[in-house]
Amino acid sequence: MALDTFVPVAPGSDFPLENLPFGVFSRRRQSGGDPSCCCGRVGVALGEHVVDLGTLSEAGAFTGPMLSGADCFRKGSLNEFMALGYAAWQEARTTLTRLLSSAEGVLRDDRTLQEKILIPQSEVTMHLPARIGDYTDFYASKEHATNVGTIFRGKDNALQPNWCHLPVAYHGRASSIVPSGTDVKRPRGQTLKPGSTQPHFVPSAVVDFELEMGAFVGPGNQLGSPIPIESAKEHIFGIVLLNDWSARDIQKWEYVPLGPFNGKNWATTVSPWVVTLDALEPFECPAPVQEPPVLPYLREQHRTTYDVQLEVQIQPRDSSEAAAVSASNLRHLYWTFPQMVAHHTSSGCNLRPGDLLGTGTISCEDGPGSLLELSWAGQRQIAFECGGSTHNRCYLMDGDTVILKGHCAGPNGRRIGFGECRGRVLPDDSQC
């Protein structure tokens, strides 16, 4: 049954009352405005509005045992709220659902308080939702790993022997994670041109997107104390869209023998609204069958994932429109988020609130999640119609904007959405 709110929510909005994703925003400074409004604050998205949880907390709206008197919503990040754990997250969600519903009069009938807490999204700037101390990017899509392995090693040796036994990953760079809407610059690096025996230091000619999702860690674990698979889900605060920008030519030259480095560390874009697992629960679905069976520490009693429809669009520099170039779904991901948490900590590694775990490119049989796969490593161009013109790409051109979108489709047109994960490629402007 759909939930009704007194706040206007357009049909098909990503952010109905059933969603209530968390993020960090600042209100754009206006002449004569309160300077404190320019500081980052915690909010939730509802329709075309942001609900200011800091102001709502100051008004005494949170009266439950976990959040009464707490100041976690008056911070410039979600880390403290994430660290409180599931009981606090559920308490906040329950309180907000009640206060923002049509049946509850506390906010509905208080226009003065409404004016303070309901801010049009058009008037805010969104920031990274958390202070990200560490970022790990996995390689969790079997279809993606198979495609990439086939391109570089051949069909008979597509998957490495370890791939079906553990969720492969590399340690990414947290400092270069940026929120949606941030431009990224084409990187320079060492590449080996075809037929050459000596590398050159040049701008990357092979810039790619990667269609991913990322999970933010809530409560962490003590160093030396692994998180068991049975409780791993309790350590996941919520999920965002993620584009792990890649310079494939730099990556190809440097990744042997230790894996990705400068080809990956120059930019990662995330969507600003973190959708909680409670909001996604109605869209749980069976995860892919794992064969051969995994070791006991990775074995899930109830193995599920989420039916999140994903899409990648490209908007060329000379166009005001964007066109879809690929579509996929989180439900195809071979390794689940709880398995990522359990394996990450199995050695005793300690996760902390705000850490980010990326899925790696999410591909499916009919929807590759990267240009590397779509163009089969540049061997064929993809064509798309945009703004009345046909555009062809093997990889991204300067000025291209990449837009990732995702949502769960519910009955009666209701959906749980993630908003956009958007970034534009700027040209290299160095004089090296």
C-alpha positions, -999 to +999 in steps of 0.1 A: +000+000+000+014+034-010+022+059+017+008+094+014+026+126+024+015+162+026+046+171+007+040+173-031+056+143-048+052+140-085+042+106-100+073+086-109+095+105-086+127+087-073+119+099-038+085+090-025+078+087+012+087+050+010+123+059+001+137+087+023+173+084+013+199+102+034+224+128+022+244+159+031+235+193+017+241+230+020+217+257+012+230+281-014+238+314+001+213+341-007+216+378-001+207+386+035+204+349+044+216+331+074+254+322+069+249+290+089+227+277+061+258+273+040+272+246+063+267+210+054+237+194+071+220+160+070+187+157+052+165+132+034+150+136-001+112+137-005+099+145-039+116+177-051+124+188-015+151+181+011+140+176+046+165+193+070+170+168+098+192+191+118+165+217+121+139+190+127+161+175+155+165+210+171+127+212+171+126+181+193+110+158+167+132+128+174+120+114+208+130+078+206+157+062+228+185+063+202+180+098+187+165+119+215+191+146+222+215+132+196+234+157+175+242+134+146+219+153+122+237+186+128+269+174+113+285+178+079+285+141+072+265+109+080+294+091+097+281+096+133+246+085+123+260+055+103+280+044+134+248+042+156+236+011+138+204-004+126+183+004+157+189+042+152+184+040+114+151+023+119+141+047+145+148+077+123+130+061+093+099+053+115+098+088+129+102+105+096+076+083+079+051+092+106+059+129+107+058+134+070+027+114+063-007+130+055-023+115+086+001+131+111-006+168+119+026+178+138+043+190+107+014+190+083-003+218+103+028+237+113+036+260+084+063+278+102+083+247+109+076+235+073+092+266+059+123+258+080+127+222+072+114+218+036+139+231+011+136+228-027+163+206-041+169+233-067+182+256-038+208+232-023+242+219-032+248+182-025+280+170-009+296+136-003+274+118+021+302+107+044+338+112+052+352+083+033+382+069+051+387+039+029+374+028-005+375-008-018+363-016-053+353-052-060+351-072-092+318-089-084+300-093-117+306-126-134+294-113-168+318-084-166+348-105-154+340-131-182+338-104-209+371-087-198+389-120-194+377-131-229+390-098-244+424-101-229+430-139-224+405-156-247+373-175-240+390-206-226+408-187-199+383-159-192+380-164-154+410-167-132+410-199-110+402-179-078+373-158-092+344-181-082+359-187-047+363-152-034+351-116-042+382-101-059+389-065-051+415-038-051+420-009-027+409+024-043+416+060-035+392+077-012+406+112-017+394+114-054+358+103-048+335+132-058+297+138-057+275+138-087+278+169-109+316+172-104+337+175-136+366+151-140+398+158-159+412+134-185+443+119-167+479+117-180+500+086-174+524+061-188+510+041-217+525+017-242+515+024-278+510-005-302+542-016-317+563+004-292+588-010-267+590+022-246+562+039-227+551+075-232+537+099-207+506+113-224+469+121-218+449+089-217+432+082-251+410+054-236+388+069-209+359+048-198+330+047-174+321+018-151+284+012-141+286+003-105+269+006-071+285+012-038+276+003-002+284+026+027+295+008+059+277+016+091+292+002+123+326-012+118+346-039+135+376-041+157+410-049+141+415-086+143+377-094+147+361-105+114+325-099+107+306-132+102+285-136+071+254-140+093+256-105+106+274-087+077+242-071+064+238-052+097+270-033+089+256-019+056+240+015+060+228+019+024+236+020-013+245+046-040+253+047-077+290+047-085+310+055-116+346+043-113+362+063-141+389+043-158+419+051-181+422+018-198+455+024-216+472+035-184+456+006-166+467-019-192+504-009-189+506-007-151+483-034-137+509-063-139+518-076-114+499-057-086+467-045-102+451-011-108+468+021-097+469+054-116+445+042-143+418+041-116+427+065-088+420+098-106+382+100-101+353+081-088+318+097-088+289+087-064+253+098-063+246+120-032+215+102-018+221+070+002+192+046-002+188+024+029+183-014+028+149-009+045+137+011+015+150-016-008+136-045+011+104-048-010+126-054-040+147-082-026+152-111-051+173-143-052+210-137-059+227-158-087+235-194-078+271-198-069+289-228-084+311-243-071+299-238-035+318-211-016+337-217+016+316-217+048+327-182+059+311-168+027+280-191+026+247-172+030+217-190+045+193-166+027+211-155-004+194-124-018+201-092-037+179-063-050+161-057-083+176-024-092+173-014-128+204+005-140+211+026-170+240+046-185+235+077-207+260+098-226+254+134-233+279+147-260+295+181-256+275+196-285+241+182-274+215+193-248+202+157-247+215+124-234+210+090-249+210+056-232+240+034-243+236+005-218+213-010-192+219-037-165+205-047-131+220-053-097+202-086-094+228-102-117+257-094-093+274-127-084+289-116-051+265-099-026+273-069-004+273-091+028+298-114+011+320-084+003+319-073+040+326-108+053+355-114+030+370-079+035+371-085+072+380-122+071+417-114+076+409-092+106+408-060+085+388-034+103+360-015+084+349+019+098+317+040+095+317+058+061+339+033+043+327+027+008+326-007-010+321-006-048+307-036-067+329-033-098+312-030-132+277-045-132+272-062-165+246-087-176+242-109-207+225-081-228+239-051-209+277-045-206+284-019-180+315-003-196+327+009-230+355-016-228+329-043-232+305-024-255+333-016-280+351-049-273+383-030-264+379-005-292+374-030-320+339-017-328+321+016-324+288+020-307+263+044-323+235+063-305+210+090-315+211+122-296+197+156-304+189+146-339+224+134-347+242+101-347+272+098-324+298+071-325+321+061-296+347+035-287+356+055-256+347+088-241+355+121-257+363+154-240+331+172-231+311+139-228+288+138-198+281+103-183+249+099-164+241+068-143+206+062-132+190+035-111+156+026-096+134-002-083+100-003-100+070-007-077+033-010-082+011+019-093+041+037-108+058+041-074+095+036-074+126+037-052+152+057-070+188+068-066+187+101-085+217+107-108+254+100-108+266+125-133+301+137-144+316+154-174+351+147-189+373+177-192+403+178-215+438+174-201+453+209-198+488+202-183+520+212-201+540+182-191 
